[in-house]
């Protein structure tokens, strides 16, 4: 189907009129435009701002980037310590290696910090780091543990001893806990204990 010739001519006339109006508006705006400046500073102030900007870009930004990079790379280690992961030392080593290799090992350390060490528990009888047992032992000696928590701690240490994976510090703790009396079930722990 062909478009009639008068319709084509009308469209061309309309588009050339629109172009003429746009060109005229552009020339009017250009005539009243203000003088443009590349910077709001000039002379000595411009030099001073450039010097400060160079110092910031060359010294401060790299230092901040390195600190942030380091803080992000020790996050798996912090989470492993907080969760009493039994392989915290290995996760710490992996985090340090990740710093050396530019972050390539960091995702592995992150995943490792949040996994439950099922194989470790099967081999050693616990899925907690030594520090957890030591902290719980200190709370037990202070009388801050509930009877159920004390029994759980004793049972876990007994399981670890049966598997032959009890370090000397935890052997002493196990002996100390064996001599401690378990409070009756209705007795609340000492002040500051868990309720």
N, C-alpha and C positions, 0 to 999 in steps of 0.2 A: 504494500500500500504506500502510495506517495503522499507526501505532505504538500498541500497547496502552496504555490509560490507566494501569495500575499501573506500567509502565516509565517513563512520563513523570513520574509523581509521585515515583518513586525517584530519578530524575536530579535533579529540582528539590530534593529534600531533601538530597541529597549536595552539591549546589553551594551551598546556603545554609549547610550545616555548614562547608564549606571557607571560605566568606566570613567566618563567625563566628570561626573559628580565626585567620585572617589579621588580622582587626580586633583581636582580643585580643592577638596577638603584637605588632602595631604599637603599641598602647597601652602594653604592658609596656616596649618599647624606648624609647618617648618618655618614660616616667616615669623611667628610669634614664639618660637622655642627659645628657652633660656640658654645661656652659655654653659656648656657641660664641663665638669671637672673629673679627672681620673681619680682623685682622692680628695677627702675632706681636709687633709693636711697639706702643708706646703713648706718648702724650705727646710729649716732645722727640725721642725716637728716631724716632717716626713722621714728624715734620716733617723731620728730617735725611734719612731714607731717601727721602722724597718729593722733597726738593730735589735729591738726588743723581740720582734716577731722571729728574727733569725735565731736568737738565743732560745726562745721557746721551742721552735721547731727542731733545732739541732741538739739541744741538751735535755730539756724537760720532757718532751713527748717520748723520746726513746726510753728514758728512765721509767716513766709511768707505764709504758707498754711492757717493759721487762718485769716490773713489779706485778702488774695485772696477770701477765703470762705465768709467773711463778705462783701467784696466789691461786689461780685456777688449777694449776698442775698439782698442788698439794691437797686439793679437795678430796680426792679418793682416800688419801692417807688419813685425813681428819675424820671422814665418815667411818672408816674401818676402825679407828681408835674409839670413836663414840659408840659404835655397835659391838665393841669387844671382839672383833673378828680374830680368829686364832692365827691367821696368816698376815697380820698387820705388818710385820717386818718385811715380808716379801712384797706386799703392796707398796710399802714405802720405797723399797729398792726399785720397783717398776716405775714409780713416779719420778724418781731421780733419773733413771734411764730415759724416761720420756722427755725430760728436760734436755738431755744431751742430744736425743734424736729428733728434736723439734716438734714434739707432741704426737708422734706416730703411735706410741704405746699407751697414750693417755686413755683412749676408750677402753682398752683392755683392763687397765687399772680401775677405771670407773665401774665397769661391770663386775670385776672381781670383788670390789669392796661391798657390793650389794648382793652377792650371792650367798646362799646358805651352804656352808661347807659340809655337805652330807657325807662325802667320803672321809673327811677329816673326823667327823663324829663317829663314823663306823670304825675308824682305825684307833682313835684315841679316847673315845667315850665322851667327848664334849664338843660343842661348837662355839666355845668361848675362849678368849685369850686368858693367859695366866693372870693378868692384871685384874680381870673381872673377879676371879676367885679370891684374890688377895683383898680387893675392896670389900667384897661380901664378908670375908673373914674378919676384917677390921670392924665392920658393922655388927657382926655377931658378937665379937668380944666386947663391944660397947653396949650390947643389949638392944640394938635397934632393929633386929630382924624379927619377923613374925615366926612362930613355931614351924609353919609350913615352909617358909623360905629357908630356915635353918636345916630342916630335914632334907629339903631338895639339894642344898649345898653339900650336905654330908653324903647323900646318895650319889651325887655327881662325882665327888672326890673318890668315893669307894669304887665307882665304875672305872674311873681313870686309873686307879691303883690296880684294879683287876686286869686291865689291859697292859699294865707295865709302863704307862706313859706319865708318871707323876714326877715332876721336878722336885728337887730337895726342899724348896720353899713351900711347895704345896703339901709335901709329906709332913712337914712341921705343922702346917695349918690343919691338916687332917687329924694329926695326933692331938692338937689343941682342942679341936671341935669334939673329938671323942670324949675328952675329959669334961667338957662343958655340959651342964644339965640343960635339958630342954624345958622351957617354962610351960606350965600347964596351958591347955588350949584357950581358957577364958582370960588369961592374964595378958594385958596390953603391953607392948614394948615400952622401953624407957622413953623419957621425953626426947623428942626429936625423931623418934622412930616412925615407921610407916603405920598407917591405920587402915 
